[in-house]
Amino acid sequence: PLTHPTTMPRSPRHAAHQGFTIVELLVTIAIIALLSLAAVPFARDIIIAGKVEPTASDINKVATRIRGNFAGQGSTPYANLGAGAAATAVFANTARSMASSLVVTGTSAGATVQHEIGATGAQVTVAQAQVTLPGDSFAVTLPTVNAAACPALAAQLSRAAERITINNTLVKQVGGVFNGGTAQNACTPDDTNTFVFQFR
């Protein structure tokens, strides 16, 4: 006689492997998305902090080259650096061949330079400055710098720059030393910090 194969009942273990429901998948995706959003600012802070040293190095190299280019022009060598866009173009064109962390765009008198340690497209500006006489020094201003670079950028350039301000707070005076505590207290959250470095 023919016998019909008997169907074996499903074991509880096999029944447990039914897979995820749509709701469970959506909840899992939502949790991953929230964790990713929370991690983005932290990751950006790490990236910016990593760019501080090369940015400071680039500014120092460019400032040193400008000093050399303007040497031997009397007690006010930067009087003919130009004003506004012209002075910034000198800095940008000097940075073009030697800077890796500063972004130079344009050419000749229309050249500009941006930093990458804060708001996108933040324009570095350069102008004549004064310690004793107008034109005896020049100032490099970096606006919209992120808090992750503050005050580390100032600390990195404290030996090279004569005078440093963060958000209009003097953190190194001419002939003085860098004050790290004052610098830290001058820092503000997000991309809201302005650094001014004076060189001569």
RAWOKA-V833133 format. One line per field, one symbol per residue. ss: DSSP state (@ for helix, = for strand, . for the rest). phi: phi as a letter, one per 40 degrees, with the letter a starting at -180 (. if undefined). psi: psi as a letter, one per 20 degrees, with the letter a starting at -180 (. if undefined). A space follows every 50 residues. Layout:
# RAWOKA-V833133
ss: ???
phi: ???
psi: ???
This chain:
# RAWOKA-V833133
ss: ...........@@@@......@@@@@@@@@@@@@@@@@@@@@@@@@@@@@ @@@@@@@@@@@@@@@@@@@.......@@@@....@@@@@@@@@@@..... ..===..@@@.===...=....========...============.@@@. .@@@@@......====..====.......@@@@@@@......=======.
phi: .cbccccccccdccccccgccdcccccccccccccccccdccccdcccdc ccccccccccccccccdccbcgbgcbcccbchbfcccccdcccccdcbbb bbbbbgbfcccbabbbbaccgcccbbadbabbbdgcabbbbbcfccdcbb cdccccbcccccabbbfgccbacdgbbcbccccccccbcgcbcbbbbbba
psi: qpppppppqpqhghhimiaqrggggggggggggghghhhghggggggghi igghgggggggggggggghjqkkaimhjhjhrqchghhhggghhhgiipi ipopqrrcijqrpqrkkcqpkpppqqqqapggqpjirqppporlpqhijp jhgghhjhhhqhppqoljpoiprpiaqpnhghgghiqqqbljppppppq.
